[in-house]
Amino acid sequence: PSSRGRSDLSFSYALRKVFSREPDVDSKEAQPLSYQYEKPETHHDDQAEHIEVDGRALAISAAVVDEGQTTLDGAYKIRKAKSCPISPLYEEQSKQKKSLFGKRRRKNAVATKSNDNSMRKDEKKLQKQASDDDESTQCITAANSYADNSYFLEEERQDKSKKRWRDPWVITLIVLVCLVLGMGAFASAYFLPEMLGKADTAQGYDEIVYTPTDISVSPSSGNGTSIIFYAMADAPYTDHERENIMPYQIKNLSSSADFLVHLGDLQDAADGCQESAYQAASAILKQSNIPVFVIPGDNDINDCADFEHGEEQWTKHFRHLDKNWDHSFFVTRWGKLEESFAFLKHRILLFGLNIVGGSPHSDSEWKRRHTEHLHRVKELMTKLKDEYDVAVLLAHASPSSNHADFFEEEDGLASFVKEIGKPFLHLHGDDHVWAESEGAFDVDNYMMVSLDCGEIASPIKVEIDTTKENPIKISREDTNLEVECCKEGWPWLNNEVL
């Protein structure tokens, strides 16, 4: 602003000196005014236009020179509007100045400091002299005002002109940005799940190939009509459980049982899914006198900060854990880690499925896994319909909206179990507290039971004898814990507890 102001002030002074017929402030008598244009040297840094008025060198910026003709025209009109006398000398000088400003143009010029100080002094003297003559004062003031403000008025007009065409473009740009963002959100909603699915496939979750599930009837043992097994879940989470509670529970399992199944959550993912936790739980289970099957819980893999690390640790310490014992079950396995399984023995069809609680680490992976499991369960229950009398589902998750595609949709498991019509027992962990739900999902032949966590109670004991009308009995080994639904057998006969 200071540079522009000095240049405009210089030009204003030049106008007054050139076009005013007032005598020089330093002279008692009026002297003829003269001016001389000096072209700047090529080495001159400020590259300013120089005008000499009455022997004083004035530096006029290129911007002011560029506006010279317009400014001079304005000053001339002001004089006419004010009825100021205009001499032939004034008109001649005006024509010469117009020619001068029209031909000479320079950029980025700045008045020198010495000339600037001189101009300020002369400006004050001129103002003092002009106050004695009202008519001259009006003319000079008008010319001065026009000269000082011409550049800024013109700039303001240009800004308004720019805004007239710029505003529609700004609005158009905003609309385009909104459209792009909207299209991006739309594309994410429809294509991101597919992209995640491809990423999961790259990690090993291949697209489902529905090959027939082969299963063989396990050889008979014991009385040939029943199975006895233990089930537990959600332990051990703490060092106290690892060192005291769980080892005691495992040690006191009856060796007459056929197997133990752990329904998942063998450690707490909040502790970082450290290998030592997997290793400790595996070591405790291996102390069992009976074969042990393990199903993943959400804390074992899904909830780990590093999902692949969870898979690696579960595979290393629990995959095919039952092979550490000799048993007579013909086990059919599937899944990326072969973590899900099924077997048929003594007319009891039993499934162990990787259906976990928590929030999905990948919606597409969950949906694909649920779809595969549901297909295989339906396939086996249909294919072996005449080979079993009771079906059992073992899984970790307490069914929620995240599992609706597996259990509750029109072609889900619940409607299929209802269609089959045979007793169906579903055991799960995840909730950590005991709960019995006969007629789950509004299906009369569907019994669902939630297990206590290991810190609360010992593993439950399940006896299934297909020769009985109410073949399923469940007992909680701790004497102070009761079972309402199945203490004497389920399904109830004639809808009454026996």
Secondary structure, 3 states (H helix, E strand, C coil): CHHHHHHHHHHHHHHHHHHCCCCCCCCCCCCCCCEEEECCCCCCCCCCEEEEECCEEEEECHHHHHCHHHHHHHHHHHHHHCCCCCCHHHHHHHHHHHHHHHHCCCCCCCCCHHHHHHHHHHHHHHHHHHCCCHHHHHHHHHHHHHHHHHHHHHHHHHHHHHHHHHHHHHHHHHHHHHHHHHHHHHHHHHHHHHHHHHHHHHHCCCCCCCCCCCCCECCCCCCCCEEEEEEECCCCCCHHHHHHHHHHHHHCCCCCCCEEEECCCCCCHHHCCCHHHHHHHHHHHCCCCCCEEECCCCCCCCCCCCHHHHHHHHHHHHCCHHHHCCCCCCCEEECCCCCEEEEEECCEEEEECCCCCCCCCCHHHHHHHHHHHHHHHHHHHHHCCCCCCEEEEECCCCCCHHHHHHHCCCCCHHHHHHHHCCCEEEEECCCCCCEEEECHHHCCCEEEEECCCCCCCCCEEEEEECCCCCCEEEEECCCCCCCCCCCCCECCECCECC
